[in-house]
Amino acid sequence: MSGWNEKAIPDQSGRTAVVTGANSGIGYVTARELARKGARVVLACRSEARGMEAGDRMAAEVPGAEIEFTHLDLADLASVRQFAHTFPYDRLDLLVNNAGVMALPYGTTADGFETQFGVNHLGHFALTGLLLPTLLATPGARVVTVSSMAHTMANIDIDDLNSERRYRRWVAYARSKTANLLFVHELARRLAAHGAEVVAAAAHPGYASTNLQKAGPRMSGRKGSEWLMEIGNRFLGQPADTGALSVLHAATAPDVHPDSFTGPSFAGWRGAPGPSRRAPWTLNDKAGERLWAASEQLTGVTYDALKV
């Protein structure tokens, strides 16, 4: 895996991929490089204007790319259901659960969930479950969920998943990223128990310089924090093109194992993809089962094909 880069991505011709949050940052680069290698890529984005603009920019960068925009708002389960219900293809080789929000002021989704937990975890949990029949019907399919090293800051609180007792923006973000890894752990376990070929893996970009860091401070009017994030992005972060390599490796490399966690090789911060350390609580079977049950109850999406 040492030195792995976008040139090592295998041919993706004939494959169909969905990338959430593909209009910018890690998601944009991931979608672009998959398209460059021949995949048909669905850009699943909340904003039609930004999604269409990203598609036009991608088409200019990769002439002949097979790309299309489809609206998806992970903060609204009706939108998630609509996306899955109208998905037009009979195969789905790759689902990249990339979209996310970070350290926002307290808010709720259309369905009343705390925004970070609702978007980062529940939205993707519902999307994956609704697309599961198509994934199971596609030989060699993968689900890659993008987490963060920030997950090491906090475990989930199964009795307060929506941070109703106390809201701390960074703790809530960390818990949502822990939820991502617990979801992958439990999904991989259930897929294996049912003898399914679908590979569920996770990745993180390290410190990648994107718009994600500045959104929270901007929304809450914290100019000083926004300035600090800008400085951090400029001097500490790696470009989105490099940050996306871990996601692309997890999505395409032939040696990716279920429940693996790929990230930058230099201290989990930057550099070529490699195996990433993860908090022990993200490998806890009982916690994974409890989060899974709660997620099914909250979203109303049940993974009937993977019942235990």
PASEBA-1860 file (N, C-alpha, C; in nm, 3 decimals):
! residues 308
1> MSGWNEKA> 0.082/-0.121/0.000/0.000/0.000/0.000/0.086/0.127/0.000 ~ 0.216/0.110/0.030/0.305/0.225/0.040/0.312/0.299/-0.092 ~ 0.289/0.431/-0.087/0.296/0.512/-0.206/0.175/0.502/-0.297 ~ 0.070/0.434/-0.252/-0.049/0.415/-0.335/-0.109/0.551/-0.372 ~ -0.144/0.567/-0.500/-0.207/0.692/-0.543/-0.313/0.662/-0.648 ~ -0.371/0.767/-0.704/-0.484/0.751/-0.795/-0.448/0.671/-0.920 ~ -0.322/0.665/-0.955/-0.281/0.588/-1.073/-0.300/0.439/-1.052 ~ -0.308/0.396/-0.926/-0.323/0.254/-0.895/-0.469/0.209/-0.892
9> IPDQSGRT> -0.562/0.301/-0.912/-0.704/0.263/-0.912/-0.730/0.168/-1.029 ~ -0.786/0.051/-1.003/-0.816/-0.041/-1.114/-0.921/0.016/-1.208 ~ -0.926/-0.038/-1.327/-1.026/0.003/-1.425/-1.166/-0.014/-1.366 ~ -1.248/0.090/-1.379/-1.383/0.090/-1.322/-1.492/0.081/-1.429 ~ -1.454/0.049/-1.551/-1.550/0.042/-1.660/-1.661/-0.058/-1.629 ~ -1.784/-0.018/-1.656/-1.899/-0.105/-1.633/-1.950/-0.102/-1.491 ~ -1.885/-0.027/-1.404/-1.925/-0.020/-1.263/-2.006/0.107/-1.237 ~ -2.098/0.098/-1.143/-2.181/0.212/-1.106/-2.151/0.250/-0.961
17> AVVTGANS> -2.127/0.379/-0.939/-2.093/0.428/-0.805/-2.183/0.542/-0.766 ~ -2.217/0.549/-0.638/-2.287/0.663/-0.580/-2.194/0.726/-0.477 ~ -2.172/0.856/-0.487/-2.088/0.928/-0.391/-2.172/1.040/-0.331 ~ -2.197/1.034/-0.201/-2.273/1.141/-0.136/-2.180/1.259/-0.108 ~ -2.238/1.378/-0.116/-2.158/1.498/-0.094/-2.048/1.515/-0.197 ~ -2.080/1.484/-0.324/-1.978/1.482/-0.429/-1.955/1.618/-0.492 ~ -2.016/1.724/-0.440/-2.002/1.854/-0.504/-1.876/1.929/-0.462 ~ -1.808/1.882/-0.356/-1.687/1.953/-0.311/-1.597/1.861/-0.231
25> GIGYVTAR> -1.475/1.908/-0.206/-1.384/1.840/-0.116/-1.352/1.696/-0.153 ~ -1.347/1.612/-0.049/-1.313/1.471/-0.065/-1.410/1.401/-0.159 ~ -1.538/1.432/-0.147/-1.639/1.368/-0.230/-1.621/1.399/-0.377 ~ -1.589/1.525/-0.407/-1.569/1.565/-0.546/-1.451/1.489/-0.606 ~ -1.340/1.486/-0.535/-1.220/1.418/-0.587/-1.246/1.269/-0.604 ~ -1.314/1.209/-0.507/-1.346/1.066/-0.516/-1.429/1.037/-0.640 ~ -1.534/1.115/-0.660/-1.621/1.095/-0.776/-1.545/1.117/-0.906 ~ -1.465/1.221/-0.910/-1.389/1.253/-1.032/-1.293/1.142/-1.071
33> ELARKGAR> -1.221/1.088/-0.973/-1.122/0.984/-1.004/-1.189/0.852/-1.040 ~ -1.303/0.822/-0.981/-1.378/0.702/-1.021/-1.426/0.717/-1.165 ~ -1.475/0.837/-1.199/-1.521/0.862/-1.336/-1.404/0.856/-1.434 ~ -1.288/0.906/-1.391/-1.171/0.905/-1.478/-1.131/0.762/-1.515 ~ -1.158/0.670/-1.423/-1.125/0.529/-1.447/-1.238/0.453/-1.514 ~ -1.345/0.523/-1.553/-1.448/0.460/-1.634/-1.579/0.428/-1.565 ~ -1.591/0.458/-1.435/-1.716/0.429/-1.363/-1.826/0.527/-1.404 ~ -1.949/0.479/-1.400/-2.066/0.568/-1.407/-2.091/0.616/-1.264
41> VVLACRSE> -2.084/0.748/-1.244/-2.087/0.803/-1.108/-2.209/0.892/-1.088 ~ -2.284/0.862/-0.984/-2.398/0.944/-0.944/-2.351/1.040/-0.834 ~ -2.361/1.169/-0.862/-2.325/1.272/-0.764/-2.450/1.300/-0.679 ~ -2.450/1.247/-0.559/-2.566/1.260/-0.471/-2.544/1.377/-0.376 ~ -2.609/1.491/-0.404/-2.580/1.614/-0.332/-2.709/1.683/-0.288 ~ -2.698/1.760/-0.182/-2.815/1.832/-0.129/-2.852/1.951/-0.215 ~ -2.753/2.027/-0.260/-2.779/2.148/-0.338/-2.777/2.117/-0.487 ~ -2.888/2.143/-0.554/-2.892/2.119/-0.698/-2.794/2.210/-0.770
49> ARGMEAGD> -2.787/2.336/-0.730/-2.698/2.431/-0.797/-2.553/2.387/-0.784 ~ -2.510/2.353/-0.661/-2.371/2.312/-0.642/-2.344/2.176/-0.705 ~ -2.443/2.087/-0.701/-2.427/1.956/-0.762/-2.412/1.965/-0.913 ~ -2.494/2.047/-0.977/-2.486/2.064/-1.121/-2.356/2.133/-1.161 ~ -2.316/2.232/-1.083/-2.190/2.302/-1.112/-2.072/2.205/-1.100 ~ -2.076/2.120/-0.998/-1.969/2.021/-0.980/-1.965/1.924/-1.098 ~ -2.083/1.885/-1.143/-2.089/1.795/-1.259/-2.030/1.858/-1.383 ~ -2.059/1.987/-1.407/-2.003/2.058/-1.522/-1.850/2.069/-1.510
57> RMAAEVPG> -1.803/2.100/-1.388/-1.659/2.112/-1.368/-1.589/1.978/-1.389 ~ -1.653/1.871/-1.339/-1.596/1.738/-1.352/-1.591/1.694/-1.499 ~ -1.696/1.726/-1.572/-1.701/1.690/-1.714/-1.591/1.762/-1.791 ~ -1.559/1.886/-1.750/-1.451/1.959/-1.816/-1.315/1.899/-1.783 ~ -1.299/1.851/-1.658/-1.172/1.792/-1.617/-1.153/1.652/-1.672 ~ -1.263/1.579/-1.690/-1.256/1.441/-1.739/-1.349/1.427/-1.859 ~ -1.304/1.468/-1.977/-1.389/1.459/-2.096/-1.439/1.316/-2.118 ~ -1.567/1.305/-2.145/-1.625/1.173/-2.168/-1.670/1.103/-2.042
65> AEIEFTHL> -1.652/1.167/-1.927/-1.692/1.105/-1.800/-1.842/1.081/-1.797 ~ -1.881/0.968/-1.741/-2.023/0.934/-1.729/-2.068/0.970/-1.587 ~ -2.121/1.089/-1.574/-2.159/1.142/-1.443/-2.299/1.200/-1.451 ~ -2.367/1.199/-1.337/-2.500/1.259/-1.331/-2.528/1.306/-1.188 ~ -2.603/1.414/-1.179/-2.642/1.466/-1.048/-2.780/1.412/-1.010 ~ -2.793/1.371/-0.884/-2.923/1.336/-0.828/-2.936/1.400/-0.691 ~ -3.051/1.462/-0.666/-3.071/1.529/-0.538/-3.079/1.428/-0.423 ~ -3.008/1.458/-0.314/-3.013/1.378/-0.192/-2.985/1.467/-0.073
73> DLADLASV> -3.082/1.480/0.016/-3.064/1.555/0.140/-3.066/1.456/0.255 ~ -2.949/1.430/0.311/-2.937/1.331/0.419/-3.000/1.379/0.549 ~ -3.036/1.507/0.555/-3.105/1.560/0.673/-3.256/1.546/0.662 ~ -3.302/1.473/0.562/-3.445/1.454/0.541/-3.468/1.311/0.492 ~ -3.524/1.226/0.576/-3.540/1.085/0.539/-3.634/1.067/0.420 ~ -3.725/1.161/0.398/-3.811/1.154/0.280/-3.727/1.166/0.153 ~ -3.626/1.253/0.157/-3.536/1.268/0.044/-3.452/1.142/0.023 ~ -3.408/1.083/0.133/-3.330/0.958/0.124/-3.414/0.848/0.060
81> RQFAHTFP> -3.538/0.838/0.103/-3.627/0.736/0.046/-3.655/0.763/-0.102 ~ -3.673/0.889/-0.137/-3.698/0.925/-0.276/-3.578/0.889/-0.363 ~ -3.458/0.918/-0.314/-3.337/0.885/-0.388/-3.329/0.735/-0.414 ~ -3.349/0.656/-0.310/-3.340/0.510/-0.324/-3.452/0.456/-0.412 ~ -3.571/0.510/-0.397/-3.687/0.461/-0.473/-3.671/0.487/-0.622 ~ -3.607/0.598/-0.656/-3.594/0.634/-0.798/-3.456/0.598/-0.855 ~ -3.373/0.529/-0.778/-3.241/0.489/-0.829/-3.263/0.403/-0.953 ~ -3.210/0.446/-1.068/-3.253/0.386/-1.194/-3.176/0.262/-1.241
89> YDRLDLLV> -3.073/0.223/-1.166/-2.986/0.116/-1.217/-3.008/-0.015/-1.143 ~ -2.984/-0.124/-1.213/-3.004/-0.257/-1.152/-2.877/-0.310/-1.089 ~ -2.773/-0.228/-1.086/-2.650/-0.266/-1.016/-2.595/-0.145/-0.942 ~ -2.531/-0.170/-0.830/-2.461/-0.066/-0.755/-2.334/-0.129/-0.701 ~ -2.223/-0.098/-0.766/-2.095/-0.158/-0.730/-2.030/-0.090/-0.611 ~ -2.059/0.038/-0.594/-1.991/0.114/-0.490/-2.079/0.225/-0.436 ~ -2.099/0.223/-0.305/-2.168/0.332/-0.236/-2.066/0.396/-0.142 ~ -2.038/0.524/-0.166/-1.943/0.598/-0.081/-2.023/0.694/0.005
97> NNAGVMAL> -2.035/0.661/0.132/-2.105/0.745/0.230/-2.010/0.852/0.279 ~ -2.000/0.960/0.202/-1.898/1.061/0.228/-1.952/1.189/0.291 ~ -2.072/1.231/0.254/-2.122/1.362/0.296/-2.124/1.373/0.448 ~ -2.100/1.492/0.497/-2.103/1.509/0.642/-2.099/1.656/0.681 ~ -2.132/1.681/0.806/-2.123/1.814/0.864/-2.038/1.804/0.990 ~ -1.977/1.916/1.029/-1.883/1.910/1.141/-1.898/2.029/1.234 ~ -1.914/1.999/1.363/-1.910/2.099/1.470/-2.004/2.216/1.446 ~ -2.126/2.184/1.406/-2.226/2.288/1.382/-2.291/2.334/1.512
105> PYGTTADG> -2.349/2.455/1.512/-2.435/2.492/1.625/-2.549/2.392/1.635 ~ -2.609/2.381/1.754/-2.716/2.283/1.771/-2.829/2.309/1.674 ~ -2.875/2.201/1.612/-2.989/2.209/1.522/-3.046/2.070/1.505 ~ -3.157/2.060/1.434/-3.219/1.930/1.411/-3.249/1.913/1.263 ~ -3.257/1.788/1.222/-3.293/1.754/1.084/-3.444/1.766/1.065 ~ -3.488/1.741/0.944/-3.632/1.746/0.914/-3.710/1.647/0.999 ~ -3.643/1.540/1.045/-3.710/1.436/1.123/-3.686/1.451/1.273 ~ -3.620/1.562/1.312/-3.603/1.591/1.454/-3.479/1.534/1.518
113> FETQFGVN> -3.385/1.483/1.441/-3.260/1.430/1.496/-3.157/1.543/1.507 ~ -3.070/1.533/1.608/-2.958/1.627/1.616/-2.883/1.622/1.484 ~ -2.849/1.737/1.428/-2.805/1.745/1.289/-2.684/1.658/1.257 ~ -2.581/1.663/1.341/-2.460/1.587/1.308/-2.485/1.436/1.312 ~ -2.555/1.389/1.413/-2.589/1.247/1.422/-2.684/1.210/1.309 ~ -2.780/1.299/1.280/-2.880/1.271/1.178/-2.821/1.262/1.039 ~ -2.734/1.356/1.004/-2.674/1.357/0.871/-2.562/1.255/0.858 ~ -2.466/1.263/0.951/-2.345/1.181/0.937/-2.372/1.032/0.954
121> HLGHFALT> -2.462/0.997/1.044/-2.490/0.855/1.066/-2.626/0.810/1.015 ~ -2.734/0.867/1.070/-2.867/0.813/1.039/-2.902/0.824/0.891 ~ -2.867/0.934/0.828/-2.896/0.950/0.686/-2.828/0.842/0.603 ~ -2.701/0.816/0.634/-2.628/0.714/0.560/-2.673/0.573/0.598 ~ -2.711/0.553/0.723/-2.765/0.423/0.764/-2.890/0.392/0.683 ~ -2.979/0.490/0.671/-3.103/0.470/0.595/-3.074/0.449/0.447 ~ -2.984/0.530/0.391/-2.951/0.519/0.249/-2.895/0.381/0.217 ~ -2.801/0.335/0.298/-2.740/0.203/0.274/-2.844/0.093/0.283
129> GLLLPTLL> -2.931/0.102/0.384/-3.033/-0.001/0.400/-3.131/-0.006/0.284 ~ -3.169/0.111/0.233/-3.263/0.116/0.123/-3.202/0.070/-0.009 ~ -3.071/0.088/-0.023/-3.001/0.043/-0.143/-2.944/-0.098/-0.130 ~ -2.960/-0.157/-0.013/-2.899/-0.288/0.014/-2.939/-0.396/-0.087 ~ -3.067/-0.409/-0.126/-3.101/-0.514/-0.224/-3.020/-0.503/-0.353 ~ -2.998/-0.381/-0.400/-2.920/-0.362/-0.522/-2.773/-0.394/-0.498 ~ -2.721/-0.356/-0.384/-2.582/-0.389/-0.349/-2.563/-0.540/-0.342 ~ -2.656/-0.610/-0.278/-2.645/-0.755/-0.263/-2.654/-0.827/-0.398
137> ATPGARVV> -2.723/-0.764/-0.492/-2.740/-0.824/-0.624/-2.623/-0.795/-0.718 ~ -2.525/-0.717/-0.671/-2.412/-0.678/-0.754/-2.285/-0.748/-0.706 ~ -2.230/-0.839/-0.784/-2.108/-0.909/-0.742/-1.994/-0.812/-0.713 ~ -1.928/-0.833/-0.600/-1.812/-0.750/-0.566/-1.845/-0.611/-0.518 ~ -1.969/-0.585/-0.476/-2.007/-0.450/-0.434/-1.938/-0.411/-0.303 ~ -1.924/-0.280/-0.285/-1.864/-0.228/-0.161/-1.945/-0.110/-0.109 ~ -1.940/-0.096/0.024/-1.991/0.023/0.091/-1.874/0.083/0.169 ~ -1.838/0.205/0.138/-1.729/0.273/0.208/-1.787/0.393/0.282
145> TVSSMAHT> -1.769/0.395/0.412/-1.821/0.504/0.495/-1.704/0.587/0.546 ~ -1.715/0.717/0.530/-1.607/0.808/0.567/-1.625/0.853/0.712 ~ -1.528/0.817/0.795/-1.528/0.857/0.936/-1.421/0.964/0.955 ~ -1.366/0.972/1.073/-1.265/1.073/1.104/-1.184/1.027/1.224 ~ -1.060/1.071/1.233/-0.982/1.042/1.353/-1.040/1.114/1.475 ~ -1.127/1.211/1.452/-1.194/1.278/1.563/-1.283/1.182/1.641 ~ -1.311/1.063/1.585/-1.394/0.967/1.658/-1.329/0.929/1.791 ~ -1.196/0.942/1.800/-1.127/0.904/1.924/-1.158/0.999/2.040
153> MANIDIDD> -1.223/1.112/2.010/-1.256/1.209/2.115/-1.374/1.166/2.200 ~ -1.462/1.079/2.147/-1.582/1.045/2.223/-1.649/0.920/2.170 ~ -1.694/0.836/2.263/-1.779/0.722/2.230/-1.924/0.771/2.219 ~ -2.009/0.692/2.158/-2.151/0.728/2.155/-2.211/0.714/2.295 ~ -2.318/0.787/2.318/-2.400/0.768/2.438/-2.531/0.709/2.391 ~ -2.546/0.578/2.405/-2.663/0.509/2.349/-2.793/0.559/2.411 ~ -2.785/0.619/2.530/-2.905/0.670/2.596/-2.932/0.817/2.563 ~ -2.843/0.879/2.485/-2.862/1.019/2.447/-2.803/1.042/2.309
161> LNSERRYR> -2.849/0.965/2.212/-2.792/0.971/2.077/-2.810/1.107/2.012 ~ -2.915/1.179/2.049/-2.943/1.309/1.988/-2.897/1.427/2.074 ~ -2.809/1.399/2.170/-2.749/1.505/2.252/-2.853/1.598/2.314 ~ -2.961/1.540/2.365/-3.068/1.621/2.422/-3.036/1.666/2.564 ~ -2.953/1.592/2.633/-2.919/1.631/2.771/-2.820/1.747/2.772 ~ -2.720/1.738/2.683/-2.620/1.844/2.674/-2.558/1.839/2.535 ~ -2.547/1.954/2.473/-2.490/1.958/2.339/-2.356/2.030/2.341 ~ -2.253/1.957/2.299/-2.121/2.014/2.276/-2.083/1.978/2.133
169> RWVAYARS> -2.063/2.078/2.052/-2.054/2.056/1.906/-1.945/1.957/1.867 ~ -1.828/1.964/1.932/-1.719/1.873/1.894/-1.740/1.733/1.947 ~ -1.799/1.724/2.064/-1.833/1.591/2.117/-1.938/1.525/2.029 ~ -2.038/1.601/1.987/-2.143/1.548/1.900/-2.083/1.502/1.767 ~ -1.989/1.578/1.715/-1.924/1.538/1.590/-1.847/1.407/1.610 ~ -1.768/1.401/1.718/-1.691/1.280/1.745/-1.782/1.158/1.761 ~ -1.894/1.177/1.829/-1.987/1.066/1.847/-2.046/1.021/1.713 ~ -2.072/1.115/1.625/-2.127/1.076/1.494/-2.025/0.998/1.413
177> KTANLLFV> -1.897/1.030/1.431/-1.791/0.959/1.358/-1.764/0.822/1.420 ~ -1.781/0.811/1.552/-1.779/0.680/1.616/-1.895/0.595/1.565 ~ -2.012/0.658/1.552/-2.129/0.586/1.499/-2.102/0.532/1.359 ~ -2.031/0.611/1.276/-1.994/0.562/1.143/-1.915/0.432/1.151 ~ -1.818/0.428/1.241/-1.733/0.308/1.251/-1.807/0.191/1.314 ~ -1.892/0.217/1.410/-1.974/0.109/1.467/-2.071/0.054/1.363 ~ -2.123/0.142/1.278/-2.211/0.099/1.170/-2.136/0.005/1.075 ~ -2.016/0.043/1.035/-1.937/-0.042/0.946/-1.906/-0.176/1.012
185> HELARRLA> -1.871/-0.172/1.141/-1.839/-0.294/1.214/-1.959/-0.389/1.215 ~ -2.075/-0.337/1.248/-2.194/-0.423/1.257/-2.241/-0.466/1.119 ~ -2.232/-0.377/1.020/-2.270/-0.414/0.884/-2.181/-0.525/0.831 ~ -2.051/-0.513/0.853/-1.958/-0.617/0.808/-1.988/-0.750/0.876 ~ -2.020/-0.743/1.005/-2.050/-0.866/1.080/-2.175/-0.933/1.026 ~ -2.277/-0.854/0.996/-2.402/-0.910/0.946/-2.387/-0.964/0.803 ~ -2.313/-0.893/0.721/-2.289/-0.942/0.586/-2.217/-1.076/0.588 ~ -2.116/-1.087/0.675/-2.041/-1.213/0.685/-2.130/-1.326/0.734
193> AHGAEVVA> -2.217/-1.296/0.831/-2.305/-1.399/0.887/-2.401/-1.453/0.783 ~ -2.433/-1.371/0.683/-2.527/-1.413/0.579/-2.456/-1.458/0.452 ~ -2.323/-1.465/0.458/-2.248/-1.511/0.343/-2.252/-1.416/0.225 ~ -2.279/-1.289/0.250/-2.287/-1.191/0.142/-2.147/-1.148/0.098 ~ -2.133/-1.116/-0.031/-2.004/-1.076/-0.085/-1.975/-0.928/-0.066 ~ -2.074/-0.849/-0.031/-2.054/-0.705/-0.017/-1.949/-0.677/0.092 ~ -1.855/-0.590/0.060/-1.752/-0.550/0.156/-1.789/-0.415/0.216 ~ -1.797/-0.409/0.349/-1.821/-0.283/0.419/-1.690/-0.240/0.484
201> AAAHPGYA> -1.642/-0.123/0.446/-1.514/-0.072/0.497/-1.529/0.075/0.532 ~ -1.429/0.127/0.602/-1.429/0.268/0.641/-1.298/0.332/0.602 ~ -1.301/0.464/0.592/-1.181/0.540/0.560/-1.192/0.678/0.624 ~ -1.079/0.745/0.632/-1.080/0.886/0.674/-0.969/0.960/0.600 ~ -0.986/1.091/0.580/-0.890/1.166/0.498/-0.775/1.229/0.574 ~ -0.765/1.205/0.707/-0.667/1.279/0.785/-0.711/1.424/0.798 ~ -0.615/1.514/0.802/-0.648/1.656/0.803/-0.645/1.704/0.658 ~ -0.760/1.706/0.595/-0.770/1.751/0.457/-0.830/1.891/0.453
209> STNLQKAG> -0.774/1.974/0.371/-0.816/2.112/0.361/-0.940/2.124/0.274 ~ -1.058/2.135/0.339/-1.185/2.146/0.266/-1.272/2.253/0.333 ~ -1.391/2.271/0.280/-1.484/2.368/0.339/-1.545/2.318/0.469 ~ -1.530/2.189/0.498/-1.595/2.130/0.614/-1.557/2.200/0.744 ~ -1.429/2.233/0.759/-1.382/2.289/0.885/-1.441/2.425/0.917 ~ -1.470/2.503/0.812/-1.513/2.641/0.835/-1.663/2.660/0.844 ~ -1.738/2.556/0.810/-1.884/2.571/0.805/-1.944/2.600/0.942 ~ -1.900/2.526/1.044/-1.955/2.545/1.179/-1.930/2.684/1.233
217> PRMSGRKG> -1.803/2.731/1.235/-1.777/2.866/1.283/-1.851/2.972/1.203 ~ -1.865/2.953/1.071/-1.934/3.051/0.989/-2.082/3.057/1.027 ~ -2.144/2.941/1.048/-2.286/2.937/1.081/-2.316/3.003/1.215 ~ -2.221/2.994/1.309/-2.245/3.050/1.442/-2.183/3.189/1.459 ~ -2.126/3.243/1.351/-2.071/3.378/1.356/-1.944/3.391/1.436 ~ -1.870/3.280/1.452/-1.746/3.284/1.530/-1.630/3.314/1.435 ~ -1.605/3.442/1.409/-1.505/3.483/1.312/-1.365/3.436/1.351 ~ -1.335/3.441/1.481/-1.202/3.398/1.526/-1.178/3.251/1.497
225> SEWLMEIG> -1.278/3.167/1.525/-1.264/3.024/1.499/-1.255/2.997/1.349 ~ -1.331/3.072/1.271/-1.325/3.055/1.126/-1.185/3.090/1.076 ~ -1.126/3.195/1.130/-0.991/3.236/1.091/-0.889/3.129/1.129 ~ -0.903/3.072/1.250/-0.810/2.967/1.293/-0.822/2.844/1.203 ~ -0.944/2.809/1.165/-0.962/2.695/1.074/-0.897/2.722/0.939 ~ -0.909/2.846/0.893/-0.847/2.883/0.766/-0.695/2.870/0.773 ~ -0.636/2.914/0.884/-0.491/2.902/0.903/-0.451/2.755/0.909 ~ -0.529/2.675/0.985/-0.500/2.532/0.995/-0.505/2.464/0.859
233> NRFLGQPA> -0.608/2.497/0.782/-0.620/2.439/0.649/-0.499/2.474/0.562 ~ -0.455/2.599/0.575/-0.348/2.646/0.486/-0.213/2.586/0.520 ~ -0.185/2.571/0.650/-0.050/2.532/0.689/-0.038/2.387/0.739 ~ -0.149/2.328/0.782/-0.143/2.193/0.837/-0.213/2.089/0.750 ~ -0.317/2.130/0.682/-0.396/2.036/0.605/-0.328/1.992/0.476 ~ -0.367/1.874/0.429/-0.322/1.830/0.298/-0.434/1.857/0.198 ~ -0.401/1.869/0.070/-0.506/1.899/-0.029/-0.612/1.791/-0.033 ~ -0.733/1.828/-0.075/-0.842/1.732/-0.087/-0.803/1.617/-0.179
241> DTGALSVL> -0.724/1.645/-0.282/-0.681/1.540/-0.374/-0.604/1.431/-0.301 ~ -0.523/1.469/-0.204/-0.446/1.370/-0.126/-0.534/1.305/-0.020 ~ -0.618/1.384/0.045/-0.707/1.329/0.146/-0.800/1.224/0.092 ~ -0.841/1.240/-0.033/-0.934/1.145/-0.095/-0.871/1.011/-0.126 ~ -0.737/1.002/-0.124/-0.671/0.877/-0.161/-0.711/0.762/-0.068 ~ -0.729/0.790/0.061/-0.769/0.684/0.154/-0.907/0.630/0.119 ~ -0.998/0.720/0.081/-1.133/0.678/0.042/-1.126/0.598/-0.088 ~ -1.048/0.646/-0.183/-1.036/0.577/-0.311/-0.971/0.440/-0.294
249> HAATAPDV> -0.875/0.429/-0.203/-0.814/0.298/-0.178/-0.917/0.202/-0.120 ~ -0.990/0.248/-0.019/-1.092/0.162/0.041/-1.198/0.123/-0.060 ~ -1.223/0.210/-0.157/-1.329/0.187/-0.255/-1.287/0.095/-0.369 ~ -1.158/0.091/-0.400/-1.118/0.023/-0.524/-1.004/-0.078/-0.512 ~ -0.920/-0.068/-0.412/-0.804/-0.157/-0.405/-0.849/-0.302/-0.384 ~ -0.782/-0.398/-0.445/-0.827/-0.537/-0.437/-0.805/-0.603/-0.301 ~ -0.721/-0.545/-0.217/-0.686/-0.611/-0.090/-0.760/-0.553/0.030 ~ -0.871/-0.485/0.008/-0.946/-0.422/0.118/-1.032/-0.527/0.188
257> HPDSFTGP> -1.021/-0.533/0.319/-1.094/-0.632/0.398/-1.216/-0.569/0.465 ~ -1.319/-0.650/0.491/-1.435/-0.600/0.564/-1.396/-0.540/0.699 ~ -1.459/-0.432/0.735/-1.438/-0.364/0.863/-1.298/-0.305/0.877 ~ -1.229/-0.285/0.765/-1.099/-0.219/0.770/-1.120/-0.068/0.781 ~ -1.016/0.000/0.824/-1.020/0.146/0.841/-0.893/0.203/0.782 ~ -0.906/0.273/0.672/-0.791/0.324/0.598/-0.777/0.474/0.617 ~ -0.654/0.519/0.638/-0.629/0.662/0.653/-0.488/0.696/0.612 ~ -0.451/0.823/0.616/-0.315/0.863/0.580/-0.212/0.795/0.670
265> SFAGWRGA> -0.100/0.756/0.610/-0.003/0.672/0.682/0.084/0.749/0.780 ~ 0.097/0.882/0.764/0.181/0.958/0.856/0.098/1.005/0.975 ~ 0.102/0.927/1.082/0.034/0.960/1.207/-0.115/0.983/1.189 ~ -0.174/0.921/1.084/-0.316/0.940/1.059/-0.350/1.081/1.014 ~ -0.249/1.158/0.979/-0.263/1.301/0.954/-0.258/1.333/0.805 ~ -0.154/1.278/0.737/-0.135/1.308/0.597/-0.054/1.199/0.531 ~ -0.048/1.200/0.399/0.034/1.102/0.328/-0.048/0.994/0.260 ~ 0.023/0.895/0.207/-0.040/0.786/0.132/-0.127/0.701/0.224
273> PGPSRRAP> -0.225/0.631/0.168/-0.315/0.549/0.250/-0.244/0.434/0.320 ~ -0.294/0.400/0.438/-0.245/0.287/0.514/-0.347/0.247/0.619 ~ -0.326/0.135/0.686/-0.419/0.096/0.793/-0.419/0.202/0.903 ~ -0.537/0.237/0.951/-0.549/0.343/1.052/-0.587/0.284/1.187 ~ -0.535/0.344/1.292/-0.575/0.302/1.425/-0.719/0.349/1.450 ~ -0.786/0.280/1.539/-0.923/0.318/1.574/-0.947/0.289/1.720 ~ -1.037/0.363/1.779/-1.067/0.344/1.920/-1.129/0.207/1.943 ~ -1.094/0.140/2.053/-1.146/0.006/2.078/-1.298/0.000/2.085
281> WTLNDKAG> -1.360/0.110/2.125/-1.507/0.106/2.137/-1.576/0.095/2.000 ~ -1.504/0.119/1.892/-1.565/0.105/1.759/-1.564/-0.040/1.710 ~ -1.509/-0.129/1.790/-1.506/-0.272/1.757/-1.587/-0.354/1.856 ~ -1.672/-0.287/1.931/-1.752/-0.352/2.035/-1.881/-0.407/1.974 ~ -1.894/-0.540/1.972/-2.010/-0.603/1.910/-2.141/-0.558/1.974 ~ -2.143/-0.553/2.105/-2.266/-0.518/2.175/-2.309/-0.375/2.143 ~ -2.211/-0.284/2.142/-2.242/-0.145/2.109/-2.293/-0.134/1.966 ~ -2.232/-0.210/1.875/-2.276/-0.209/1.737/-2.419/-0.258/1.723
289> ERLWAASE> -2.453/-0.362/1.796/-2.589/-0.417/1.792/-2.690/-0.315/1.846 ~ -2.655/-0.249/1.956/-2.747/-0.154/2.016/-2.767/-0.031/1.928 ~ -2.659/0.018/1.868/-2.671/0.131/1.778/-2.752/0.093/1.655 ~ -2.732/-0.026/1.604/-2.806/-0.075/1.487/-2.957/-0.078/1.517 ~ -2.992/-0.136/1.631/-3.133/-0.146/1.669/-3.195/-0.007/1.685 ~ -3.121/0.084/1.747/-3.171/0.220/1.766/-3.186/0.291/1.631 ~ -3.092/0.267/1.541/-3.095/0.332/1.410/-3.212/0.282/1.328 ~ -3.240/0.153/1.334/-3.357/0.100/1.264/-3.485/0.163/1.319
297> QLTGVTYD> -3.492/0.175/1.450/-3.612/0.231/1.513/-3.629/0.378/1.477 ~ -3.521/0.454/1.480/-3.528/0.597/1.454/-3.560/0.628/1.308 ~ -3.502/0.552/1.216/-3.520/0.580/1.073/-3.637/0.506/1.012 ~ -3.679/0.396/1.074/-3.781/0.312/1.014/-3.730/0.228/0.899 ~ -3.598/0.226/0.879/-3.536/0.145/0.774/-3.479/0.018/0.837 ~ -3.531/-0.096/0.795/-3.486/-0.224/0.849/-3.412/-0.302/0.743 ~ -3.302/-0.360/0.781/-3.220/-0.440/0.689/-3.271/-0.583/0.691 ~ -3.385/-0.605/0.627/-3.452/-0.736/0.637/-3.365/-0.851/0.586
305> ALKV> -3.281/-0.823/0.486/-3.198/-0.929/0.429/-3.085/-0.971/0.523 ~ -3.059/-0.889/0.625/-2.947/-0.918/0.717/-2.994/-0.938/0.860 ~ -3.117/-0.982/0.877/-3.169/-1.004/1.011/-3.087/-1.110/1.082 ~ -3.064/-1.088/1.212/-2.989/-1.185/1.293/-3.082/-1.252/1.393
END
